[in-house]
Structures are given as C-alpha cells and as structure tokens.
Amino acid sequence: MSDEMKELRKRLNNDAIRCQEEGDTEIKDGIMIALFEIEHLDEPYFGTDYSQGDGDND
C-alpha cells in the first residue's frame, strides 16, 4: 500500500472515531464502507458499477 493510501486510511479512521464520538452514525458508516473498500482493492469487485450511470437514460 502506498504512503498516500496509508495516510488516507489513517485520516478516515480518525474521522470515523470522531463521528462515532459525536453520534453521527450515518457518516461513520460511510467511512467504514470506504475503509473496507480500501482494504480490499486488490480483490475483484462484485458490486454494481454505477460509475457509468444506471443504464436508464431514456
């Protein structure tokens, strides 16, 4: 993992802890998802890819 990714992971962990302490569980949950994805970048992704839209462009 690059130094930049390590720094990003550290910052996200700190933000998640702060959000939990402040009771902002929605943002904390989003950060936890991001951390999970960072940790699994080297594995295939099986989720839905919304980066190109939802396919319903009519």
N, C-alpha and C positions, 0 to 999 in steps of 0.2 A: 504494500500500500504506500502510495506516495506521501511525502510530508504534508502536502496540501490536503489530502484526504484524511490524514490523521488529525490535522488541525480542525477540519470541518467536523469530524466525529467528536472531538473534544468540545467544540463550541455547541454542537447540538445536544450533547449530554448535559452540559451546563444549563442550556436553555430549558431542557426537559425538566431538570431538577427545580429550576426557578418556577416554571409553570405549575409544577405539582405543589410547590410551597404556596403559590398564590391561588391555588384552586382552579386553575384554567386547564381543565382536563381535555377539552377538545384540541387545543394546540399541542398539549403534551402527547396526546395520542397520535397526532400527525407527525410530530417529531420522532416518535418511536417507530412509526412506519418507515420514515426516511432512514433512520439508523439501521433498521432491518435490511432495507434495500442496499445500503452501502456495504453492509457485511456480506451480502450475497451477490455482488456484482459479477463475480466470476462464475456464477451458475446460470443456467438457462432461465429465461423469464417466461412464465406460463400464464400471466395475467392478460387482460385485454389491453391492446395498444391503442390508446385514444389520441396519440400524437398526430394522427392524420385525420382527425375528426371522427364522428360516429358513423359515417357511411350513409347518413340520411340527409343528403344535401339538396333534396328536391324542393 
